[in-house]
Each structure stands twice: as C-alpha cells, then as structure tokens.
Amino acid sequence: MITSALLAGYALLVGAVVPRFLARAPWPHRAPALAVAVWLLLMLTFVVSAALAAHHLVMTDRHVHEGLVGLLSACGLLADATGATETVVVADPTLWDAAGLAAAGSVVALPLFWLLRTAWTARAERRRQLDTLRLIGRPSPAYGATVVEHPVAAVYCLPARPARVVVTRGALDALDDEQLRAALAHERAHIDGRHHLVQMLLRAFARAFPKLPLARHAQEQSLLLLEMAADDTALRLHSRDALATALCEVAAGRVPRPALGMGGPSALIRLRRVLTPQPRPHGATRFGVALAAAGAPLFPLLLGCGPF
C-alpha cells in the first residue's frame, strides 16, 4: 500500500505539478529541442508511474513485496523460488492478480490505442493531400518544392512518402530568393527531425488523458518548441533578417491539417525570438536537465519493481 501511494503521488507530481512550472520556465525557448525531449520523457514517466501504481494497488501483498519477480510470477511467466534449496513451484495467478494486471495494462493500452488511431488518421489525411497536390501542384526543381497556384503566401511541408515541401504562388511573389530558401530550410528541418511523429505522440497522449495538465501543457508547449527548433536549424544557414521576413510574410497562411506550416498563431512569439536572440543555457544546465529527465521514468521502475 505504501508503494502504491508513493507511485500515485509521483504520477500526480509529474502529471499535474511539474508541467505548470515547466510551462512557465524561460529556458525551454532557449533550448527547444531539449525541452521537447523533456516533455516526452515526462509523458513516459506518467504512464509508467500510473501503471505501476495501479498494479501495486490491486495486486496481493505477496507479489507487491516481491517486486518485479512477483509481477512476472503473477503473469505465470516466472516460477516462485522461496529459497535456493527449496523446490521451485509456479504461482497460480488469482483474480486479484488478473485485476492488477488489467489495471496496469489499461494505463499503457489507452495511449497506445490513441497513438495507433492517430497515426492511421494522419496517414489517410496525408494520402488525400498528396493526391490533391498531384492534381494542382507542379514541381520546382530549383527549390526542391511543389508550387501551388494560390494568392495567399504559405510555405509548409507534408511529411508523407515521399515528403513534400509546398510553396504557394503568393509566397513566391512576396519573398526574395534568400527569404524563400530560409523558409524552405525551416520546413525541411521539420521533415528531417521527424516532427510529425512527435506531434502524433502528443496528440495521442492528449486524447488518452484529456483532463491531465501534463497532456495539455505538453501539446501546447511542444508544438511551439518544434517550430522554434526548426527556426534554429534554418538559422544555421540563413540570416535572421531573411528568416524573420519570411516568417512575417507567411504568418497568415493556412495549411492543410496533416501538414506542418511555417506560419500560424506562434509566428509573433517566434519572430521576437528570432530578432532578439537569447544565449543557450549553460552546458552544465543542459546536461543536468537531460540527466534529470532521463532518470524520471527510471525512478518508478526502481520503486515499483525493486526488491523493497
């Protein structure tokens, strides 16, 4: 009972308390890629903690005190060994054992179900958009993009197979060569970074736990952070003025649902960040944050599955 209470408290801390502080912290905007990794690890930590808490709450004391060995024996996957010299017997799982396993499994199965459903829906949407692009778009070998005749300036990528970067006629008319290439570099950063996969994880977690502060903050913050990470990649090859101008011109452009666009509601925040750069967190700070985030999902495993 004590172990289950500790695990439940840890899940509550990760799911409700930590996200509020992390969402207000200033450093994520200075290290967006690291911050996205932290959000994803917090999501994993919550699932592990909640699953183990449910397991320990329902399982019998015998299996609880035996930690991971008890869990495996309840599944019928491991024999119970009460001593080195005693006869090894297989523990028969009880009704409570099955209930504990079902409770823990549901916490894991719920986000997995939504992940599969989200991935299936996104794949169908990308296929429809690709079919549309084949009809209305024309390739531009000079920019490695697909041009769509539309007066509103927009630049976006479609992370399909093959991935496409799309530019509207309005963007070609509004941007000069350097600005356009900066915008294209931003979109290719999304493709190379597999940011659409991160989006699917965030969306699935939010649907699995819609009332959880971690789900809400992780999705809101990470979508902005992914755009900032793509901005940083584009700035490695292009000037701040070029990227900032491109960002202004395409800010109002709307993109299809399965696509990742350079504009959108986060454009103003990102524009200020591009024009007034802040130093990255110190290397020791980044290492400490990464170490703490990586260790977060390990703690409930040690607490719940260790021989305590």
Disulfide bonds with the S-S distance in Angstrom:
none
